[in-house]
Amino acid sequence: MSTSVVEQLSVAERTLRENLHRHDLDPMARQHLERAVSHVHEAQVATQEVGKARTVHRLVSDLEKVERLVEKVRQRQSSDVVIKSIRV
């Protein structure tokens, strides 16, 4: 694969990651940027390591599994919080 494609993918990933640090992003935009980073990273794998990249369907499936797991952990952490009253 052409070096310029590899370089362009690296620039795209770096730019997407930089934008994830913005504090003014709404949650939907952040989710799209995070998903885009994953797709660009997988494209890098596909261009540099022939046969090792996941299909788009598999990548999306894996990302959805991770998102569900993270949500379960968040829910568990919030349900484990015990608030004790303080007497004054």
N, C-alpha and C positions, 0 to 999 in steps of 0.2 A: 504494500500500500504506500502511496505517496507520503513523503515526510510532511508535506503541507497539510494533508488531511489530519495527520496525528497532531501537528502543531495547532491547527484550527480547533480540533476537539479539546485540546488542553486549554486553549484560550477560552473556549466556551464554558468549560467546567469551572475554571478559575473565576470568570465573570459571574456566573450563576452563584457560586459560593459567596463571592463578595457581596452580592445583593441580598443574600440571606441574613447578613448582619445588620441590615437596615431595620430601624425600630418603627418605621411608619408603614410597614407592610400589613395588609389585612390578612387574616388567617387563610383565606382562599388563595391569595397570591403566593403566600409562603408555601402552601401545599403544592402548587403548580411548580414553583421553583425547585422544591425538594425532589419532586418526581422528575423534573427535567435533568437535574444533576445525576440522578440514577440512570436515566436513559443515555446521557452523554457518556457517563463512565462505562456503561455496558458497550456502547459503540467503540470506545477506546479498546476494550478487551477484544471485541470482534475484529478490529483492524490490526491489532498487534499480536493476538494469540489465536490463530485460526482454529476454529472448532471448540473453543472454550467459552464462548459467549452463550448466554441464555437466549431463548426466543423472547420476543416482546411479550407474548402471552405468559410465559414462565416468569419473566421479570415482574410483570404487573401482579401476578398471583403471589409471588414471594413478597413483594412490597405490601400487598394487602394483608398478608399473614403477619408481617411485622407490625403494621399499624394496629391490627386487632390485639396483638400481644401487648403492645405499649399501652393501649387503652385499658386492658384488663389490669395491668400493673398499676396504672393511675387510679383506677376504681378501687383496687384493693388497698392501696396506700391511703386513699381518702377515707375508706371505711375503717381502717385500723387506727385512725386518729381518735384519741380519747381526750375530751375536754373536761378537765376537773374544775369544779367551782372553787372559788377562793373566798374564804370568809374574812371579812374586814372588821 
